[in-house]
Amino acid sequence: MLFALYYILAIVVLILHFTGFLVRRNLEWLVYVLAVTVFPAVIFL
């Protein structure tokens, strides 16, 4: 269940990133936070 919520959050952040919403609101750091959280999961799997 948590994986599904994580993927939904990641998809929403990516959509907001590509539409420019995050840049206008100075929230571009959310993309980097998601990128950092992906690496442990990739190494673990």
mmCIF entry with sequence, helices, sheets and N, C-alpha, C, O atoms, coordinates in Angstrom:
data_MODEL
# 
_entry.id   MODEL 
# 
_entity.id                         1 
_entity.type                       polymer 
_entity.pdbx_number_of_molecules   1 
# 
_entity_poly.entity_id                      1 
_entity_poly.type                           'polypeptide(L)' 
_entity_poly.nstd_linkage                   no 
_entity_poly.nstd_monomer                   no 
_entity_poly.pdbx_seq_one_letter_code       MLFALYYILAIVVLILHFTGFLVRRNLEWLVYVLAVTVFPAVIFL 
_entity_poly.pdbx_seq_one_letter_code_can   MLFALYYILAIVVLILHFTGFLVRRNLEWLVYVLAVTVFPAVIFL 
_entity_poly.pdbx_strand_id                 A 
# 
loop_
_entity_poly_seq.entity_id 
_entity_poly_seq.num 
_entity_poly_seq.mon_id 
_entity_poly_seq.hetero 
1 1  MET n 
1 2  LEU n 
1 3  PHE n 
1 4  ALA n 
1 5  LEU n 
1 6  TYR n 
1 7  TYR n 
1 8  ILE n 
1 9  LEU n 
1 10 ALA n 
1 11 ILE n 
1 12 VAL n 
1 13 VAL n 
1 14 LEU n 
1 15 ILE n 
1 16 LEU n 
1 17 HIS n 
1 18 PHE n 
1 19 THR n 
1 20 GLY n 
1 21 PHE n 
1 22 LEU n 
1 23 VAL n 
1 24 ARG n 
1 25 ARG n 
1 26 ASN n 
1 27 LEU n 
1 28 GLU n 
1 29 TRP n 
1 30 LEU n 
1 31 VAL n 
1 32 TYR n 
1 33 VAL n 
1 34 LEU n 
1 35 ALA n 
1 36 VAL n 
1 37 THR n 
1 38 VAL n 
1 39 PHE n 
1 40 PRO n 
1 41 ALA n 
1 42 VAL n 
1 43 ILE n 
1 44 PHE n 
1 45 LEU n 
# 
_struct_asym.id          A 
_struct_asym.entity_id   1 
# 
loop_
_struct_conf.conf_type_id 
_struct_conf.id 
_struct_conf.pdbx_PDB_helix_id 
_struct_conf.beg_label_comp_id 
_struct_conf.beg_label_asym_id 
_struct_conf.beg_label_seq_id 
_struct_conf.pdbx_beg_PDB_ins_code 
_struct_conf.end_label_comp_id 
_struct_conf.end_label_asym_id 
_struct_conf.end_label_seq_id 
_struct_conf.pdbx_end_PDB_ins_code 
_struct_conf.beg_auth_comp_id 
_struct_conf.beg_auth_asym_id 
_struct_conf.beg_auth_seq_id 
_struct_conf.end_auth_comp_id 
_struct_conf.end_auth_asym_id 
_struct_conf.end_auth_seq_id 
_struct_conf.pdbx_PDB_helix_class 
_struct_conf.details 
_struct_conf.pdbx_PDB_helix_length 
HELX_P HELX_P1 AA1 LEU A 2  ? THR A 19 ? LEU A 2  THR A 19 1 ? 18 
HELX_P HELX_P2 AA2 PHE A 21 ? ARG A 24 ? PHE A 21 ARG A 24 1 ? 4  
HELX_P HELX_P3 AA3 TRP A 29 ? PHE A 44 ? TRP A 29 PHE A 44 1 ? 16 
# 
_struct_conf_type.id          HELX_P 
_struct_conf_type.criteria    ? 
_struct_conf_type.reference   ? 
# 
loop_
_atom_site.group_PDB 
_atom_site.id 
_atom_site.type_symbol 
_atom_site.label_atom_id 
_atom_site.label_alt_id 
_atom_site.label_comp_id 
_atom_site.label_asym_id 
_atom_site.label_entity_id 
_atom_site.label_seq_id 
_atom_site.pdbx_PDB_ins_code 
_atom_site.Cartn_x 
_atom_site.Cartn_y 
_atom_site.Cartn_z 
_atom_site.occupancy 
_atom_site.B_iso_or_equiv 
_atom_site.pdbx_formal_charge 
_atom_site.auth_seq_id 
_atom_site.auth_comp_id 
_atom_site.auth_asym_id 
_atom_site.auth_atom_id 
_atom_site.pdbx_PDB_model_num 
ATOM 1   N N  . MET A 1 1  ? 0.819  -1.189 0.000   1.00 0.00 ? 1  MET A N  1 
ATOM 2   C CA . MET A 1 1  ? 0.000  0.000  0.000   1.00 0.00 ? 1  MET A CA 1 
ATOM 3   C C  . MET A 1 1  ? 0.869  1.260  0.000   1.00 0.00 ? 1  MET A C  1 
ATOM 4   O O  . MET A 1 1  ? 0.583  2.226  -0.708  1.00 0.00 ? 1  MET A O  1 
ATOM 5   N N  . LEU A 1 2  ? 1.928  1.234  0.801   1.00 0.00 ? 2  LEU A N  1 
ATOM 6   C CA . LEU A 1 2  ? 2.813  2.396  0.839   1.00 0.00 ? 2  LEU A CA 1 
ATOM 7   C C  . LEU A 1 2  ? 3.528  2.617  -0.489  1.00 0.00 ? 2  LEU A C  1 
ATOM 8   O O  . LEU A 1 2  ? 3.782  3.754  -0.887  1.00 0.00 ? 2  LEU A O  1 
ATOM 9   N N  . PHE A 1 3  ? 3.854  1.503  -1.182  1.00 0.00 ? 3  PHE A N  1 
ATOM 10  C CA . PHE A 1 3  ? 4.482  1.648  -2.492  1.00 0.00 ? 3  PHE A CA 1 
ATOM 11  C C  . PHE A 1 3  ? 3.544  2.346  -3.466  1.00 0.00 ? 3  PHE A C  1 
ATOM 12  O O  . PHE A 1 3  ? 3.980  3.185  -4.254  1.00 0.00 ? 3  PHE A O  1 
ATOM 13  N N  . ALA A 1 4  ? 2.278  2.011  -3.419  1.00 0.00 ? 4  ALA A N  1 
ATOM 14  C CA . ALA A 1 4  ? 1.304  2.631  -4.315  1.00 0.00 ? 4  ALA A CA 1 
ATOM 15  C C  . ALA A 1 4  ? 1.172  4.125  -4.016  1.00 0.00 ? 4  ALA A C  1 
ATOM 16  O O  . ALA A 1 4  ? 1.110  4.938  -4.938  1.00 0.00 ? 4  ALA A O  1 
ATOM 17  N N  . LEU A 1 5  ? 1.128  4.485  -2.745  1.00 0.00 ? 5  LEU A N  1 
ATOM 18  C CA . LEU A 1 5  ? 1.057  5.901  -2.381  1.00 0.00 ? 5  LEU A CA 1 
ATOM 19  C C  . LEU A 1 5  ? 2.312  6.655  -2.810  1.00 0.00 ? 5  LEU A C  1 
ATOM 20  O O  . LEU A 1 5  ? 2.244  7.797  -3.266  1.00 0.00 ? 5  LEU A O  1 
ATOM 21  N N  . TYR A 1 6  ? 3.460  5.995  -2.655  1.00 0.00 ? 6  TYR A N  1 
ATOM 22  C CA . TYR A 1 6  ? 4.719  6.617  -3.070  1.00 0.00 ? 6  TYR A CA 1 
ATOM 23  C C  . TYR A 1 6  ? 4.730  6.865  -4.577  1.00 0.00 ? 6  TYR A C  1 
ATOM 24  O O  . TYR A 1 6  ? 5.132  7.937  -5.028  1.00 0.00 ? 6  TYR A O  1 
ATOM 25  N N  . TYR A 1 7  ? 4.289  5.878  -5.353  1.00 0.00 ? 7  TYR A N  1 
ATOM 26  C CA . TYR A 1 7  ? 4.281  6.040  -6.807  1.00 0.00 ? 7  TYR A CA 1 
ATOM 27  C C  . TYR A 1 7  ? 3.279  7.098  -7.249  1.00 0.00 ? 7  TYR A C  1 
ATOM 28  O O  . TYR A 1 7  ? 3.546  7.838  -8.196  1.00 0.00 ? 7  TYR A O  1 
ATOM 29  N N  . ILE A 1 8  ? 2.143  7.182  -6.589  1.00 0.00 ? 8  ILE A N  1 
ATOM 30  C CA . ILE A 1 8  ? 1.170  8.228  -6.920  1.00 0.00 ? 8  ILE A CA 1 
ATOM 31  C C  . ILE A 1 8  ? 1.764  9.597  -6.629  1.00 0.00 ? 8  ILE A C  1 
ATOM 32  O O  . ILE A 1 8  ? 1.636  10.516 -7.438  1.00 0.00 ? 8  ILE A O  1 
ATOM 33  N N  . LEU A 1 9  ? 2.416  9.738  -5.475  1.00 0.00 ? 9  LEU A N  1 
ATOM 34  C CA . LEU A 1 9  ? 3.063  11.000 -5.135  1.00 0.00 ? 9  LEU A CA 1 
ATOM 35  C C  . LEU A 1 9  ? 4.153  11.342 -6.151  1.00 0.00 ? 9  LEU A C  1 
ATOM 36  O O  . LEU A 1 9  ? 4.266  12.494 -6.571  1.00 0.00 ? 9  LEU A O  1 
ATOM 37  N N  . ALA A 1 10 ? 4.948  10.360 -6.544  1.00 0.00 ? 10 ALA A N  1 
ATOM 38  C CA . ALA A 1 10 ? 6.010  10.603 -7.515  1.00 0.00 ? 10 ALA A CA 1 
ATOM 39  C C  . ALA A 1 10 ? 5.443  11.039 -8.864  1.00 0.00 ? 10 ALA A C  1 
ATOM 40  O O  . ALA A 1 10 ? 5.996  11.936 -9.501  1.00 0.00 ? 10 ALA A O  1 
ATOM 41  N N  . ILE A 1 11 ? 4.367  10.429 -9.303  1.00 0.00 ? 11 ILE A N  1 
ATOM 42  C CA . ILE A 1 11 ? 3.755  10.792 -10.576 1.00 0.00 ? 11 ILE A CA 1 
ATOM 43  C C  . ILE A 1 11 ? 3.202  12.204 -10.516 1.00 0.00 ? 11 ILE A C  1 
ATOM 44  O O  . ILE A 1 11 ? 3.348  12.967 -11.471 1.00 0.00 ? 11 ILE A O  1 
ATOM 45  N N  . VAL A 1 12 ? 2.568  12.562 -9.408  1.00 0.00 ? 12 VAL A N  1 
ATOM 46  C CA . VAL A 1 12 ? 2.030  13.914 -9.252  1.00 0.00 ? 12 VAL A CA 1 
ATOM 47  C C  . VAL A 1 12 ? 3.157  14.937 -9.272  1.00 0.00 ? 12 VAL A C  1 
ATOM 48  O O  . VAL A 1 12 ? 3.034  15.979 -9.917  1.00 0.00 ? 12 VAL A O  1 
ATOM 49  N N  . VAL A 1 13 ? 4.255  14.653 -8.574  1.00 0.00 ? 13 VAL A N  1 
ATOM 50  C CA . VAL A 1 13 ? 5.384  15.590 -8.549  1.00 0.00 ? 13 VAL A CA 1 
ATOM 51  C C  . VAL A 1 13 ? 5.991  15.731 -9.939  1.00 0.00 ? 13 VAL A C  1 
ATOM 52  O O  . VAL A 1 13 ? 6.363  16.835 -10.337 1.00 0.00 ? 13 VAL A O  1 
ATOM 53  N N  . LEU A 1 14 ? 6.096  14.641 -10.681 1.00 0.00 ? 14 LEU A N  1 
ATOM 54  C CA . LEU A 1 14 ? 6.635  14.726 -12.039 1.00 0.00 ? 14 LEU A CA 1 
ATOM 55  C C  . LEU A 1 14 ? 5.731  15.534 -12.957 1.00 0.00 ? 14 LEU A C  1 
ATOM 56  O O  . LEU A 1 14 ? 6.215  16.321 -13.769 1.00 0.00 ? 14 LEU A O  1 
ATOM 57  N N  . ILE A 1 15 ? 4.438  15.346 -12.834 1.00 0.00 ? 15 ILE A N  1 
ATOM 58  C CA . ILE A 1 15 ? 3.502  16.132 -13.654 1.00 0.00 ? 15 ILE A CA 1 
ATOM 59  C C  . ILE A 1 15 ? 3.631  17.610 -13.317 1.00 0.00 ? 15 ILE A C  1 
ATOM 60  O O  . ILE A 1 15 ? 3.674  18.453 -14.213 1.00 0.00 ? 15 ILE A O  1 
ATOM 61  N N  . LEU A 1 16 ? 3.694  17.927 -12.023 1.00 0.00 ? 16 LEU A N  1 
ATOM 62  C CA . LEU A 1 16 ? 3.845  19.323 -11.617 1.00 0.00 ? 16 LEU A CA 1 
ATOM 63  C C  . LEU A 1 16 ? 5.189  19.895 -12.069 1.00 0.00 ? 16 LEU A C  1 
ATOM 64  O O  . LEU A 1 16 ? 5.289  21.081 -12.383 1.00 0.00 ? 16 LEU A O  1 
ATOM 65  N N  . HIS A 1 17 ? 6.216  19.051 -12.101 1.00 0.00 ? 17 HIS A N  1 
ATOM 66  C CA . HIS A 1 17 ? 7.529  19.489 -12.560 1.00 0.00 ? 17 HIS A CA 1 
ATOM 67  C C  . HIS A 1 17 ? 7.490  19.862 -14.042 1.00 0.00 ? 17 HIS A C  1 
ATOM 68  O O  . HIS A 1 17 ? 7.983  20.918 -14.436 1.00 0.00 ? 17 HIS A O  1 
ATOM 69  N N  . PHE A 1 18 ? 6.907  18.998 -14.848 1.00 0.00 ? 18 PHE A N  1 
ATOM 70  C CA . PHE A 1 18 ? 6.900  19.234 -16.293 1.00 0.00 ? 18 PHE A CA 1 
ATOM 71  C C  . PHE A 1 18 ? 5.929  20.330 -16.719 1.00 0.00 ? 18 PHE A C  1 
ATOM 72  O O  . PHE A 1 18 ? 6.074  20.895 -17.803 1.00 0.00 ? 18 PHE A O  1 
ATOM 73  N N  . THR A 1 19 ? 4.952  20.636 -15.890 1.00 0.00 ? 19 THR A N  1 
ATOM 74  C CA . THR A 1 19 ? 4.047  21.734 -16.212 1.00 0.00 ? 19 THR A CA 1 
ATOM 75  C C  . THR A 1 19 ? 4.590  23.081 -15.727 1.00 0.00 ? 19 THR A C  1 
ATOM 76  O O  . THR A 1 19 ? 4.036  24.125 -16.071 1.00 0.00 ? 19 THR A O  1 
ATOM 77  N N  . GLY A 1 20 ? 5.662  23.071 -14.937 1.00 0.00 ? 20 GLY A N  1 
ATOM 78  C CA . GLY A 1 20 ? 6.262  24.309 -14.459 1.00 0.00 ? 20 GLY A CA 1 
ATOM 79  C C  . GLY A 1 20 ? 5.675  24.813 -13.151 1.00 0.00 ? 20 GLY A C  1 
ATOM 80  O O  . GLY A 1 20 ? 6.046  25.889 -12.681 1.00 0.00 ? 20 GLY A O  1 
ATOM 81  N N  . PHE A 1 21 ? 4.786  24.071 -12.572 1.00 0.00 ? 21 PHE A N  1 
ATOM 82  C CA . PHE A 1 21 ? 4.140  24.489 -11.319 1.00 0.00 ? 21 PHE A CA 1 
ATOM 83  C C  . PHE A 1 21 ? 5.151  24.602 -10.181 1.00 0.00 ? 21 PHE A C  1 
ATOM 84  O O  . PHE A 1 21 ? 5.092  25.537 -9.382  1.00 0.00 ? 21 PHE A O  1 
ATOM 85  N N  . LEU A 1 22 ? 6.077  23.647 -10.111 1.00 0.00 ? 22 LEU A N  1 
ATOM 86  C CA . LEU A 1 22 ? 7.039  23.640 -9.001  1.00 0.00 ? 22 LEU A CA 1 
ATOM 87  C C  . LEU A 1 22 ? 8.018  24.795 -9.090  1.00 0.00 ? 22 LEU A C  1 
ATOM 88  O O  . LEU A 1 22 ? 8.400  25.359 -8.065  1.00 0.00 ? 22 LEU A O  1 
ATOM 89  N N  . VAL A 1 23 ? 8.429  25.157 -10.293 1.00 0.00 ? 23 VAL A N  1 
ATOM 90  C CA . VAL A 1 23 ? 9.378  26.256 -10.459 1.00 0.00 ? 23 VAL A CA 1 
ATOM 91  C C  . VAL A 1 23 ? 8.737  27.577 -10.053 1.00 0.00 ? 23 VAL A C  1 
ATOM 92  O O  . VAL A 1 23 ? 9.374  28.405 -9.402  1.00 0.00 ? 23 VAL A O  1 
ATOM 93  N N  . ARG A 1 24 ? 7.491  27.773 -10.431 1.00 0.00 ? 24 ARG A N  1 
ATOM 94  C CA . ARG A 1 24 ? 6.805  29.017 -10.091 1.00 0.00 ? 24 ARG A CA 1 
ATOM 95  C C  . ARG A 1 24 ? 6.631  29.180 -8.587  1.00 0.00 ? 24 ARG A C  1 
ATOM 96  O O  . ARG A 1 24 ? 6.575  30.306 -8.092  1.00 0.00 ? 24 ARG A O  1 
ATOM 97  N N  . ARG A 1 25 ? 6.547  28.087 -7.862  1.00 0.00 ? 25 ARG A N  1 
ATOM 98  C CA . ARG A 1 25 ? 6.320  28.147 -6.421  1.00 0.00 ? 25 ARG A CA 1 
ATOM 99  C C  . ARG A 1 25 ? 7.572  27.817 -5.606  1.00 0.00 ? 25 ARG A C  1 
ATOM 100 O O  . ARG A 1 25 ? 7.489  27.640 -4.390  1.00 0.00 ? 25 ARG A O  1 
ATOM 101 N N  . ASN A 1 26 ? 8.726  27.734 -6.265  1.00 0.00 ? 26 ASN A N  1 
ATOM 102 C CA . ASN A 1 26 ? 10.005 27.401 -5.617  1.00 0.00 ? 26 ASN A CA 1 
ATOM 103 C C  . ASN A 1 26 ? 9.938  26.074 -4.862  1.00 0.00 ? 26 ASN A C  1 
ATOM 104 O O  . ASN A 1 26 ? 10.457 25.955 -3.752  1.00 0.00 ? 26 ASN A O  1 
ATOM 105 N N  . LEU A 1 27 ? 9.305  25.094 -5.466  1.00 0.00 ? 27 LEU A N  1 
ATOM 106 C CA . LEU A 1 27 ? 9.214  23.758 -4.862  1.00 0.00 ? 27 LEU A CA 1 
ATOM 107 C C  . LEU A 1 27 ? 9.954  22.710 -5.691  1.00 0.00 ? 27 LEU A C  1 
ATOM 108 O O  . LEU A 1 27 ? 9.655  21.519 -5.606  1.00 0.00 ? 27 LEU A O  1 
ATOM 109 N N  . GLU A 1 28 ? 10.910 23.152 -6.482  1.00 0.00 ? 28 GLU A N  1 
ATOM 110 C CA . GLU A 1 28 ? 11.648 22.231 -7.344  1.00 0.00 ? 28 GLU A CA 1 
ATOM 111 C C  . GLU A 1 28 ? 12.442 21.202 -6.530  1.00 0.00 ? 28 GLU A C  1 
ATOM 112 O O  . GLU A 1 28 ? 12.798 20.140 -7.039  1.00 0.00 ? 28 GLU A O  1 
ATOM 113 N N  . TRP A 1 29 ? 12.714 21.527 -5.271  1.00 0.00 ? 29 TRP A N  1 
ATOM 114 C CA . TRP A 1 29 ? 13.466 20.610 -4.419  1.00 0.00 ? 29 TRP A CA 1 
ATOM 115 C C  . TRP A 1 29 ? 12.716 19.304 -4.183  1.00 0.00 ? 29 TRP A C  1 
ATOM 116 O O  . TRP A 1 29 ? 13.328 18.305 -3.805  1.00 0.00 ? 29 TRP A O  1 
ATOM 117 N N  . LEU A 1 30 ? 11.403 19.293 -4.397  1.00 0.00 ? 30 LEU A N  1 
ATOM 118 C CA . LEU A 1 30 ? 10.639 18.047 -4.227  1.00 0.00 ? 30 LEU A CA 1 
ATOM 119 C C  . LEU A 1 30 ? 11.098 16.969 -5.200  1.00 0.00 ? 30 LEU A C  1 
ATOM 120 O O  . LEU A 1 30 ? 11.075 15.782 -4.873  1.00 0.00 ? 30 LEU A O  1 
ATOM 121 N N  . VAL A 1 31 ? 11.514 17.378 -6.394  1.00 0.00 ? 31 VAL A N  1 
ATOM 122 C CA . VAL A 1 31 ? 12.013 16.412 -7.378  1.00 0.00 ? 31 VAL A CA 1 
ATOM 123 C C  . VAL A 1 31 ? 13.280 15.760 -6.847  1.00 0.00 ? 31 VAL A C  1 
ATOM 124 O O  . VAL A 1 31 ? 13.458 14.549 -6.980  1.00 0.00 ? 31 VAL A O  1 
ATOM 125 N N  . TYR A 1 32 ? 14.163 16.552 -6.246  1.00 0.00 ? 32 TYR A N  1 
ATOM 126 C CA . TYR A 1 32 ? 15.410 16.012 -5.708  1.00 0.00 ? 32 TYR A CA 1 
ATOM 127 C C  . TYR A 1 32 ? 15.157 15.104 -4.505  1.00 0.00 ? 32 TYR A C  1 
ATOM 128 O O  . TYR A 1 32 ? 15.842 14.096 -4.334  1.00 0.00 ? 32 TYR A O  1 
ATOM 129 N N  . VAL A 1 33 ? 14.189 15.454 -3.683  1.00 0.00 ? 33 VAL A N  1 
ATOM 130 C CA . VAL A 1 33 ? 13.857 14.610 -2.534  1.00 0.00 ? 33 VAL A CA 1 
ATOM 131 C C  . VAL A 1 33 ? 13.359 13.246 -3.014  1.00 0.00 ? 33 VAL A C  1 
ATOM 132 O O  . VAL A 1 33 ? 13.752 12.214 -2.469  1.00 0.00 ? 33 VAL A O  1 
ATOM 133 N N  . LEU A 1 34 ? 12.501 13.241 -4.027  1.00 0.00 ? 34 LEU A N  1 
ATOM 134 C CA . LEU A 1 34 ? 12.026 11.963 -4.560  1.00 0.00 ? 34 LEU A CA 1 
ATOM 135 C C  . LEU A 1 34 ? 13.160 11.163 -5.191  1.00 0.00 ? 34 LEU A C  1 
ATOM 136 O O  . LEU A 1 34 ? 13.204 9.940  -5.064  1.00 0.00 ? 34 LEU A O  1 
ATOM 137 N N  . ALA A 1 35 ? 14.074 11.848 -5.869  1.00 0.00 ? 35 ALA A N  1 
ATOM 138 C CA . ALA A 1 35 ? 15.206 11.150 -6.483  1.00 0.00 ? 35 ALA A CA 1 
ATOM 139 C C  . ALA A 1 35 ? 16.086 10.490 -5.425  1.00 0.00 ? 35 ALA A C  1 
ATOM 140 O O  . ALA A 1 35 ? 16.544 9.362  -5.610  1.00 0.00 ? 35 ALA A O  1 
ATOM 141 N N  . VAL A 1 36 ? 16.320 11.186 -4.326  1.00 0.00 ? 36 VAL A N  1 
ATOM 142 C CA . VAL A 1 36 ? 17.149 10.624 -3.254  1.00 0.00 ? 36 VAL A CA 1 
ATOM 143 C C  . VAL A 1 36 ? 16.460 9.435  -2.597  1.00 0.00 ? 36 VAL A C  1 
ATOM 144 O O  . VAL A 1 36 ? 17.123 8.474  -2.208  1.00 0.00 ? 36 VAL A O  1 
ATOM 145 N N  . THR A 1 37 ? 15.147 9.489  -2.470  1.00 0.00 ? 37 THR A N  1 
ATOM 146 C CA . THR A 1 37 ? 14.442 8.379  -1.824  1.00 0.00 ? 37 THR A CA 1 
ATOM 147 C C  . THR A 1 37 ? 14.342 7.156  -2.721  1.00 0.00 ? 37 THR A C  1 
ATOM 148 O O  . THR A 1 37 ? 14.093 6.055  -2.229  1.00 0.00 ? 37 THR A O  1 
ATOM 149 N N  . VAL A 1 38 ? 14.529 7.320  -4.014  1.00 0.00 ? 38 VAL A N  1 
ATOM 150 C CA . VAL A 1 38 ? 14.447 6.171  -4.925  1.00 0.00 ? 38 VAL A CA 1 
ATOM 151 C C  . VAL A 1 38 ? 15.706 5.311  -4.830  1.00 0.00 ? 38 VAL A C  1 
ATOM 152 O O  . VAL A 1 38 ? 15.621 4.089  -4.950  1.00 0.00 ? 38 VAL A O  1 
ATOM 153 N N  . PHE A 1 39 ? 16.864 5.920  -4.617  1.00 0.00 ? 39 PHE A N  1 
ATOM 154 C CA . PHE A 1 39 ? 18.112 5.169  -4.655  1.00 0.00 ? 39 PHE A CA 1 
ATOM 155 C C  . PHE A 1 39 ? 18.189 4.027  -3.643  1.00 0.00 ? 39 PHE A C  1 
ATOM 156 O O  . PHE A 1 39 ? 18.612 2.938  -4.031  1.00 0.00 ? 39 PHE A O  1 
ATOM 157 N N  . PRO A 1 40 ? 17.812 4.196  -2.376  1.00 0.00 ? 40 PRO A N  1 
ATOM 158 C CA . PRO A 1 40 ? 17.842 3.038  -1.462  1.00 0.00 ? 40 PRO A CA 1 
ATOM 159 C C  . PRO A 1 40 ? 16.917 1.907  -1.905  1.00 0.00 ? 40 PRO A C  1 
ATOM 160 O O  . PRO A 1 40 ? 17.244 0.732  -1.738  1.00 0.00 ? 40 PRO A O  1 
ATOM 161 N N  . ALA A 1 41 ? 15.784 2.257  -2.458  1.00 0.00 ? 41 ALA A N  1 
ATOM 162 C CA . ALA A 1 41 ? 14.854 1.213  -2.918  1.00 0.00 ? 41 ALA A CA 1 
ATOM 163 C C  . ALA A 1 41 ? 15.454 0.448  -4.086  1.00 0.00 ? 41 ALA A C  1 
ATOM 164 O O  . ALA A 1 41 ? 15.304 -0.771 -4.165  1.00 0.00 ? 41 ALA A O  1 
ATOM 165 N N  . VAL A 1 42 ? 16.122 1.134  -4.983  1.00 0.00 ? 42 VAL A N  1 
ATOM 166 C CA . VAL A 1 42 ? 16.727 0.468  -6.141  1.00 0.00 ? 42 VAL A CA 1 
ATOM 167 C C  . VAL A 1 42 ? 17.868 -0.428 -5.683  1.00 0.00 ? 42 VAL A C  1 
ATOM 168 O O  . VAL A 1 42 ? 18.008 -1.546 -6.179  1.00 0.00 ? 42 VAL A O  1 
ATOM 169 N N  . ILE A 1 43 ? 18.679 0.038  -4.754  1.00 0.00 ? 43 ILE A N  1 
ATOM 170 C CA . ILE A 1 43 ? 19.786 -0.776 -4.258  1.00 0.00 ? 43 ILE A CA 1 
ATOM 171 C C  . ILE A 1 43 ? 19.264 -1.984 -3.489  1.00 0.00 ? 43 ILE A C  1 
ATOM 172 O O  . ILE A 1 43 ? 19.823 -3.076 -3.596  1.00 0.00 ? 43 ILE A O  1 
ATOM 173 N N  . PHE A 1 44 ? 18.198 -1.798 -2.715  1.00 0.00 ? 44 PHE A N  1 
ATOM 174 C CA . PHE A 1 44 ? 17.619 -2.889 -1.928  1.00 0.00 ? 44 PHE A CA 1 
ATOM 175 C C  . PHE A 1 44 ? 17.029 -3.966 -2.822  1.00 0.00 ? 44 PHE A C  1 
ATOM 176 O O  . PHE A 1 44 ? 17.180 -5.157 -2.550  1.00 0.00 ? 44 PHE A O  1 
ATOM 177 N N  . LEU A 1 45 ? 16.363 -3.552 -3.883  1.00 0.00 ? 45 LEU A N  1 
ATOM 178 C CA . LEU A 1 45 ? 15.723 -4.523 -4.769  1.00 0.00 ? 45 LEU A CA 1 
ATOM 179 C C  . LEU A 1 45 ? 16.732 -5.107 -5.703  1.00 0.00 ? 45 LEU A C  1 
ATOM 180 O O  . LEU A 1 45 ? 16.390 -5.950 -6.533  1.00 0.00 ? 45 LEU A O  1 
# 
